[in-house]
C-alpha cells in the first residue's frame, strides 16, 4: 500500500483555519503537523490552551539540529486530548484530537525551524489564515508545492484583510481562491476558484465561515489534483490585480456621504470581525457595535440622533440605525485621535 500524501498545515486560531484543517483531517491525506505562529513561552492564543493544562505540564519540547532553538517548540498532545468547554474548534485541539504534533514557531527563517519542518517530509504545504510570510526556504520544502487559501477572487482582493475590504467597498460578490504560493504575496498561479454572493446585512463572521468551508473543500480538491497530475494552473493577470493593506483607523469611519445600505452592510460586516467602525455625531466620534437596520430613503432632519446606545445617522441617501459600543476599543480610540471633533467627516472612497 502506498504512503499517504503528507500535508504540513499552517494556520492560527481563527474561523478561516478551522474549516480547512477539518476538511484535511477528513480527507485521504495525512496531516503531518500543524504550524502556528507565536513566541516561545506563550501559547498561540489563550483559547488554544486547555484550561486544565499548561505548556509545562504538556512537556513542551524545543528542537534544533545543534541544541535548543528559541524560535521553535513542539507542543505534543497530552495522554488524553483535553477539550475545554467552548474550545472544541480550537486549532490546537483539532490537531491533538488526531494525535498530530503542533509546531509553535517564532522565526520561520531560522535554520533550526526549516530543518524541523523538513523532517516531516511534506508533499504539500497548505496555508489558511497564517499571519506571517513563508520564507523561500520553507516554500521550497514540499514536493508538490505550497498552497494558500485566500478569501477573494484573485487577482482582485490581494492583501491581508480581503473580507474587510469587501465590506468597505460594498462588494456584493466575493469568493475563495486556492493558489500556488510564490515569493510575491497572493500572486501565484490559481488552481481552483469559486465565487460567493455577499447577502445584504450578513455578519462578517458568517461570511468568513462560508468562505472557510468552501476554501476547505477547494483545498482538498486542489491537493488531489496536484497529486494526480491533473491540476490546471492559471496565471494571474497583473492588470486585473488589486491590493489592499491592513485597514487603518481612518478606514473604520462610517462615511455619511455614502448610502445607508452601504453603511448598514459595512457596519454589520466588519463589527463581527473584531473591527470597531466609528461614526461622527454631534462633535464626537462614536464606536459602533452593530447595525440594526436602515431606511433607504429616510430623512432624519439632522445629521444624527442619539438615544442611549442607539444611534441614527443621516446618510446620502437614507438613514442608518446602529447600536453604540459599550466600550471604545483600541482601534477606535486611534481613529478618534486622528480626527479632531471639528474635522469634516471622511469623504467617499474613489
C-alpha positions in Angstrom: 0.0 0.0 0.0 1.5 3.4 -1.0 2.1 6.0 1.7 -0.5 8.7 2.1 0.3 12.2 0.8 1.7 14.3 3.6 0.4 17.8 4.3 2.0 20.4 6.5 -0.7 22.8 7.6 -0.1 26.5 8.6 -2.9 28.3 10.4 -3.9 30.1 13.6 -6.9 30.3 15.9 -9.5 31.8 13.5 -12.5 30.5 11.7 -10.6 30.6 8.4 -8.2 28.0 9.7 -10.6 25.7 11.4 -12.7 24.5 8.4 -9.8 23.9 6.0 -8.0 21.9 8.7 -11.2 19.9 9.4 -11.5 19.1 5.7 -7.9 17.9 5.5 -8.4 15.7 8.6 -11.4 14.1 6.9 -9.6 13.6 3.6 -7.4 10.7 2.4 -4.3 12.9 3.0 -2.2 12.8 6.2 -1.7 16.0 8.1 1.9 15.5 9.3 1.9 18.6 11.6 0.2 21.9 12.3 2.2 25.0 12.4 1.0 28.0 14.4 2.7 31.4 15.0 3.9 32.6 18.3 6.6 33.4 20.8 8.4 30.9 23.0 6.8 30.7 26.4 3.4 31.7 25.2 0.5 29.9 23.6 -0.5 30.9 20.1 -3.7 32.1 21.8 -5.3 31.6 25.2 -8.2 29.9 23.6 -5.9 27.2 22.3 -4.6 26.2 25.7 -6.9 23.8 27.5 -7.8 25.3 30.9 -6.8 22.2 32.7 -3.3 22.0 31.2 -0.3 24.3 30.8 2.6 24.2 28.4 4.9 22.9 31.2 2.6 20.1 32.1 2.4 19.0 28.4 6.2 18.6 28.2 6.9 21.3 25.6 10.0 20.4 23.7 12.5 22.7 22.0 14.1 21.4 18.9 17.2 22.2 16.8 19.9 20.4 14.9 22.5 21.6 17.4 20.6 22.0 20.6 17.5 24.0 21.7 16.4 26.7 19.4 14.4 29.6 20.9 12.2 30.0 17.8 10.5 26.6 17.7 8.6 24.4 20.1 6.7 21.2 19.6 3.5 21.0 21.7 2.8 17.3 22.0 -0.8 16.2 22.9 -1.5 15.1 26.5 -2.1 11.4 27.1 -5.8 12.2 26.7 -6.8 15.1 24.5 -8.4 17.8 26.6 -11.3 19.8 25.1 -12.3 22.6 27.4 -15.8 24.0 27.3 -16.3 26.2 24.3 -12.9 25.2 22.7 -14.0 22.2 20.7 -13.0 24.0 17.5 -9.7 25.4 18.8 -7.0 24.7 16.2 -4.5 23.1 18.6 -7.2 20.8 20.0 -8.2 19.8 16.4 -4.7 18.5 15.9 -4.4 16.9 19.3 -7.6 15.0 18.9 -5.9 13.3 15.9 -2.6 12.9 17.7 -1.0 15.4 15.3 2.0 17.4 16.6 1.7 21.2 16.7 4.7 23.4 15.9 4.8 26.7 17.6 7.2 28.8 15.5 8.5 32.3 16.2 11.0 32.5 13.3 10.2 30.5 10.2 13.5 31.6 8.5 15.7 30.2 11.4 17.8 27.2 10.1 16.6 25.0 13.0 12.9 25.8 12.2 13.4 25.0 8.5 15.3 21.7 9.4 12.5 20.7 11.8 9.8 21.4 9.1 11.8 19.4 6.6 11.9 16.4 8.9 8.1 16.0 8.3 8.8 15.3 4.6 5.8 17.4 3.4 4.4 16.7 -0.1 2.3 19.8 0.2 2.2 22.9 2.4 -1.3 24.2 3.0 -1.9 27.7 4.4 -5.1 29.1 5.7 -5.1 32.3 7.7 -1.4 32.3 8.7 -0.3 35.8 9.5 3.4 35.6 8.5 5.2 35.3 5.2 6.7 31.9 4.4 10.4 32.4 3.5 11.8 30.8 0.3 13.5 28.0 2.3 10.1 26.9 3.6 8.3 27.3 0.3 10.9 25.0 -1.3 10.2 22.1 1.2 7.1 20.4 -0.3 7.5 18.1 -3.2 4.3 19.3 -4.9 4.2 22.9 -3.8 2.7 25.2 -1.3 -1.0 26.2 -1.5 -2.7 29.2 0.0 -6.5 29.5 0.7 -7.4 33.2 0.1 -10.9 34.7 0.6 -11.2 36.7 -2.6 -11.5 36.2 -6.3 -7.8 36.7 -7.1 -6.2 38.6 -8.7 -8.7 41.1 -7.2 -8.5 41.5 -3.4 -4.9 40.7 -2.7 -3.7 41.5 0.8 -4.1 40.5 4.4 -7.8 41.5 5.1 -9.8 40.8 1.9 -13.2 40.4 3.7 -12.9 43.7 5.5 -12.3 45.4 2.1 -15.2 43.5 0.5 -17.5 45.2 3.1 -15.7 48.6 2.9 -16.0 48.7 -0.9 -19.6 47.5 -0.7 -19.0 44.4 -2.9 -21.9 42.0 -3.4 -19.8 39.2 -4.7 -16.6 37.6 -3.3 -15.2 34.1 -3.3 -12.3 31.8 -2.5 -9.1 31.1 -4.4 -6.6 28.3 -3.9 -3.4 29.3 -5.5 0.3 28.2 -5.5 2.5 30.3 -3.3 5.4 32.3 -4.6 7.8 34.9 -3.2 5.1 37.5 -4.2 2.2 37.6 -1.8 -1.2 36.3 -3.3 0.3 36.3 -6.8 0.9 32.6 -7.6 -0.9 30.5 -10.2 -4.6 29.8 -9.5 -5.6 26.2 -9.2 -9.2 26.5 -8.1 -11.6 29.4 -7.5 -15.3 29.7 -6.7 -17.5 32.8 -6.2 -19.8 33.5 -3.3 -22.6 36.1 -3.1 -22.4 38.6 -0.2 -26.0 38.8 1.1 -27.2 42.2 2.4 -26.6 42.6 6.1 -24.6 39.4 6.5 -22.3 39.4 9.6 -18.6 39.3 8.6 -18.0 36.2 10.8 -20.8 34.3 9.0 -19.3 35.2 5.6 -15.8 34.2 6.9 -17.2 30.8 7.9 -18.9 30.3 4.5 -15.6 31.2 2.8 -13.7 28.9 5.1 -16.0 25.9 4.4 -15.7 26.5 0.7 -12.0 27.0 1.0 -11.5 23.7 2.8 -13.4 21.8 0.0 -11.4 23.6 -2.7 -8.1 22.9 -0.9 -8.7 19.2 -0.7 -9.7 19.1 -4.3 -6.6 21.1 -5.3 -4.3 18.8 -3.4 -5.9 15.8 -5.1 -5.4 17.4 -8.5 -1.7 18.1 -7.8 -1.2 14.5 -6.5 -2.9 13.1 -9.6 -1.1 15.3 -12.1 -4.4 16.9 -13.3 -4.0 20.3 -11.7 -4.8 23.2 -14.2 -2.6 26.2 -13.4 -4.0 29.6 -14.4 -1.5 32.5 -14.1 -3.0 35.7 -12.5 -3.4 38.7 -14.7 -1.4 41.6 -13.2 -3.6 44.1 -15.0 -6.6 42.9 -13.1 -4.9 42.8 -9.7 -5.9 44.9 -6.8 -4.2 45.1 -3.3 -5.4 46.5 0.0 -3.3 46.6 3.2 -4.4 46.1 6.8 -7.1 48.7 7.4 -6.1 51.9 9.2 -8.2 53.6 11.8 -9.4 56.0 9.1 -10.8 53.0 7.1 -13.2 52.3 10.0 -15.0 55.6 9.8 -18.6 55.4 8.5 -19.0 57.9 5.6 -22.3 59.8 5.7 -21.8 60.8 2.1 -22.4 57.2 1.1 -25.9 55.5 1.0 -27.4 54.0 4.1 -27.5 50.5 2.6 -23.7 50.7 2.3 -23.3 51.9 5.9 -25.5 49.1 7.1 -23.6 46.4 5.2 -20.2 47.8 6.3 -21.0 48.1 10.0 -22.8 44.7 10.1 -19.9 43.1 8.2 -16.8 44.4 10.0 -18.1 44.6 13.6 -18.3 40.8 14.0 -14.8 40.5 12.5 -13.4 42.3 15.6 -13.1 45.7 14.0 -14.9 48.7 15.5 -16.5 51.1 13.0 -16.8 54.7 14.1 -19.4 57.3 13.3 -19.3 61.1 13.8 -22.2 62.6 15.7 -22.6 66.0 17.5 -18.9 66.7 17.7 -17.9 63.2 18.9 -16.6 60.1 17.3 -18.7 57.1 18.4 -17.7 53.4 18.1 -20.4 51.2 16.8 -21.1 47.6 18.0 -23.6 46.6 15.2 -26.1 47.9 12.7 -29.8 47.4 13.5 -31.3 48.4 10.2 -31.7 51.3 7.7 -34.2 53.3 5.7 -33.0 53.6 2.1 -34.8 57.0 1.5 -35.2 58.1 5.1 -34.7 61.7 6.1 -33.7 62.4 9.7 -33.8 66.2 9.5 -30.5 66.4 11.3 -27.0 64.8 10.8 -27.6 62.3 13.7 -29.8 61.4 16.6 -28.7 59.5 19.7 -30.8 57.8 22.3 -29.0 55.7 24.9 -26.9 53.2 23.0 -29.0 53.7 19.8 -27.8 56.0 17.0 -29.5 57.2 13.8 -27.1 58.6 11.2 -28.2 60.6 8.2 -26.6 59.1 5.1 -26.7 60.1 1.4 -29.4 58.9 0.9 -31.2 57.2 3.8 -30.8 56.7 7.5 -28.6 54.1 9.3 -29.9 52.7 12.6 -26.9 51.5 14.7 -26.0 50.3 18.2 -23.2 52.0 20.0 -20.4 50.0 21.6 -20.4 49.9 25.3 -16.6 50.5 25.5 -14.3 52.1 22.9 -11.7 49.7 21.6 -8.1 50.5 21.0 -8.6 50.8 17.2 -11.5 53.1 17.6 -9.5 55.3 20.0 -6.8 55.6 17.4 -9.4 56.7 14.9 -10.7 59.4 17.2 -7.2 60.7 18.0 -6.5 61.1 14.2 -9.5 63.3 13.7 -10.5 66.3 15.8 -14.1 66.9 16.7 -14.2 69.8 14.3 -12.7 67.8 11.4 -15.1 67.2 8.5 -16.4 63.7 8.1 -14.5 61.4 5.8 -15.2 61.6 2.1 -16.5 58.8 0.0 -13.8 56.5 -1.4 -12.9 56.8 -5.0 
